[in-house]
């Protein structure tokens, strides 16, 4: 029970601080740049919720989302020839590691 209360308290603190940070950033930047009015802490929390709904989604697709994504790519790679697979891995390495890997054009 103590662990659940501690987690709930940390969640409340995190949401409160996040709302305060959004409010501070908005009030420091947006009125001067765009001429909009300042917002309250509650409006900042509303912006956080709206941003989460519009962009955040549900993380990795809910429970097991990463496993589904991994299975998807494993099936896709299984259907490729060895040459295609190597080119895909090289391109992925280049994209993920700042151009470190060299590859032939796809």
N, C-alpha and C positions, 0 to 999 in steps of 0.2 A: 504494500500500500504506500509506503514511504517513497518508493521509486516512482510510482505513478504520479504522486503529488509533486515530486521534484521535476519530473518531465513536464508536467502541466505548468508549473511555475516558470520553468525555462522557456516554454513556448510563449507564455504571456509576456515575459520580458523581451524575448526576441521580436515578437510582433509589435510591441510598444516602441522599441528602439528603431525598428525598421520604419514604422510610421513617422517617428520623429525625424529620422534622416531624410525621408522623402519630403516631408513638410519643409525642412530646413533648405534642402536643395531647390525645391520649387520656389520658395519664397526668396531665396538668394538670387536665382537666375531668371526665372520666367517673367516676373513683372518688369524687370529692366529690359529684357530682350524683346518680348512680345507685347508688353503693355497689359498683360492679364493681371487679374487681382490675386492677392495672396490667398492661401488655402489654410484650413484648420487641420488639426491632427486627424479628425474623423474623415475629412475629405482625402487626406493622404492615405489613410487605410483603405478607403474606397478605390483610390487609384491603384494601390497594390493588388487588391482583389481583381480589379478590371484587367490589369496587366497579366495577372496569373491566368485568368480565363481566356484572354485573347492570345497570349503567347506561350504561357507555361504549359498548358495542357495538363496531362496527368503523369508527367515524368517519362518513364520508359514504357508506357502502355499498361500500367497497372501491374498486378502480380505476375511474375514470369515474363515480363516484356523483353528483358535482355535475352532470355533463353530463346524466345520466339525469333528475335532478330538474328541471333547466332545461327539457329537452324535454317532460317531463310538464306543466309549467305553460304552456309555449308552446302545446301542443296544447289544453289546457283554455281558455286565453284565446282561441285561434282559433275555438272553438265558441261564444263569447259574442257577443252583440250589442254594438255600440259603446257603448251606454248602460250595459250590464252591466259591460263592461270598465272604463269610467271610474269606476263606483261601486266596483269591486273595487280599482282602483288607489288611489282616495281612501281606502278603508278600510285598505289596506295601509300607506299613508303615515301615517294616523292611528295605527295600531298600532305601526309601526316608529319613529315620530318623536315619540312622546309627545303625541299629540293635536293636532299642528300642522295637519293637513288636516281640512277639513270635508266631510261627505258626507251624501247622502240615505240614509234607511234601506234596507237590502237587502231 
